[in-house]
Amino acid sequence: MLSRNNILHHPDSNSKTFIPVSRRELVACLVRQGRISRKIDANSLQQLRTLFEVIQTIYHARYHRYYLSLKKAYRPFNPDKDVVSKRQWKKDEKRCLQKKLFSEMSALLQKGNYEELDEVAINEALNDEMSRGLSIGVELDDYQQVLIYTRGRGLIKTQQRHWKTLFLKKLPVDIPIYRRLTMMFRFRSEEALLEILKKQGLNRFDLWLHMRRHKRLMQEKNSDDYIFLRQFRDIPCSDLEMLFPNSTLRFTLFDKIKLTATGGAGTVGGIMAFLSKLTLAVKPLTIIIALLGFGSVLGRQVKNVLYQQNHYKMVLSRSLYTHSLDINVGVIATLLDQALDEDIKEVAIAYFILLENGDYMSVDAVKEKAQDFLQKHFKLGVNFEISDALTKLRKDGLALQKGSTFKAVATQTASKNLEKLWYDLYSATESLAFLLED
């Protein structure tokens, strides 16, 4: 069992853009640093915390509109909808909405400093040996489109049995994990999947077997109309296949050897005993007893196989239960909150550095200062996304730009600019009414 208490920082995270610090703690640290450095006057420093609170309120309002827009685009694909609607979407409409939804979700994930796993990375993860000793197969042909994004890396220290010790002794192992993983996928229709499988040249039996599994997976009629969203935490990088709903359990090489050695020997012994009794048997009762004995041997071997399968299913379901965070619409809300956090943290750090400097600074200089601040106060090596933060500051009237350099607007002027932004945001009622339309 993987314990969260054993999670360590992964060195690969140093090159990532995610800032793993709470928003409140970061703002408090910035204000405290302003008091210590004394580069910001007392009046501006007093207004700074209030300024950050107003920024958070405005960003909340913006992201709420974003949430309404995404919910509207997701509505025809939501498998959990519990309301009745007379609206019927045509195929062309749904195709455009699907394209828009995947595009906007991808942009949202990038705002939250997630990184996409491309096809090569997905295939590598699917081919890796699983951390729990399971063997799982996944048919990617079942999916029309799959999107997988991850954020944050870590290491879990655990102990596992290894073939080097003949599986008798556990050895310490460091397992790399994804701290957050988000999936978005849609199944193929039966007709589209059948056409693809035929092009692959599958024989009739394999074709029938694959389609049978696919129909069993699509328990609800028109399930291929839905788009599914899933979010997980602390997933071992090698356990990606267990997150796919069409994953199938397979016996590992060690299981096959163990079951063959025990079951094969028992079955052969049972057959020999049965044949020897059958050749000597003259009474029907003796033959019946021999058959019952042989049946019990076969029953024990089948029981061993089923026990191993049930054990693996229990491990798999327990892992999914403990690592699952949210599904479908809940994932959209969670991602918006995470993206909101990242935006506010980046803007707060960039504005504080410009304000503390008091003069125009180059983009590289602000980025270097931001990274030094995070390293000094939180021991974090982060690749700070400075361009996006400076652009937001300039558009919101919190920074001035001269060529490729930027300067913070005084806190009093910044407060007035934010006040105007607030009124402009809520005076635009037409766009908000449009988002609320059915």
Helices and strands as residue ranges (DSSP letters): G 4-6, E 7-9, G 11-15, H 23-37, H 42-74, G 75-77, H 91-111, E 115-116, H 119-127, E 135-137, G 140-142, E 143-161, G 163-165, E 170-187, H 190-199, H 204-217, G 223-225, E 228-236, G 237-243, E 248-250, H 253-259, I 260-264, H 265-280, H 284-323, E 324-327, H 329-357, E 361-362, H 363-378, H 386-395, E 399-402, E 405-408, H 411-427, H 429-436
